Amino acid sequence: MPIIKSAKKRVRVSAKANDRNKDTKLTLRTAMKSFVDAITNGKGVSEAQASVQSALDVAVKKGIIHKNKAARKKVQLAKAASAIGAKPVAKAKVAKAPVAKKAVAKAAPAKKATPKVATKPAVKKAAAKKAPAKKK
């Protein structure tokens, strides 16, 4: 058991993170198993594939697995699904919620255009010279 206060906190924090990661890993594993079952049964393959891809994306977002591993798994899923003749999973289109119209306030009167004043170009400073290296 750690003695230092910061080390004790690190143990508590890592225990919480470990619990969160376990939940995500469990969700991913169950989705993978349901996909394998769907492949063997030949029913509901595209839905199972979509759920696995979603679980993989969540795991990547939370930093549980590497993004390249998730990409590799997705390709493997797609190959397995197409091998039995399942249709590829199409990305679901998200329906946009209708935007409420805002009340339009009267526009303020336009300001008079001010003439542009000529400004001096910015002067760049000369680069500092490097000091010669000292010989030992």
C-alpha positions, 0 to 999 in steps of 0.5 A, a space after each residue: 500500500 502506498 504511503 505518499 498522499 499522491 500515490 494513494 490518490 493515484 490508486 483510487 483514481 486508477 481503481 475508478 478508471 479500471 471499473 469504467 474500462 471494465 464496463 466498456 470492455 464487457 459491452 464490446 465483448 458481448 457485442 462481439 459474441 452476439 455478432 458471432 452468434 448472428 453469423 452462425 445463425 445467419 440472422 440479424 448479422 447487419 444489426 449485430 455488426 452495427 452494434 460491434 462497430 459502435 462498441 469499437 468506436 466507443 472503446 477507441 473514444 475512451 482510449 481502451 483500445 487503439 484506433 488501428 486495432 478497431 479499424 482492423 476489427 471492423 474490416 474483419 467483421 465486414 469480411 465475415 459478414 460478406 462471406 455469408 452474404 450479408 449486406 454491408 452496414 450503411 451509416 445511419 443518417 442522423 435526422 436533424 432536429 427542426 431549428 426554432 426561428 429566432 425573433 428578428 430584432 430591428 437592425 441598428 442604423 448603419 454607421 458611416 464608413 470611416 476613411 482608412 488611415 494609411 499605416 506604416 508597415 511593420 518593421 522586422 527586427 534583425 535576427 540576433 547573431 549567434 555567439 561563437 562557440 567557446 573552445 575548451 
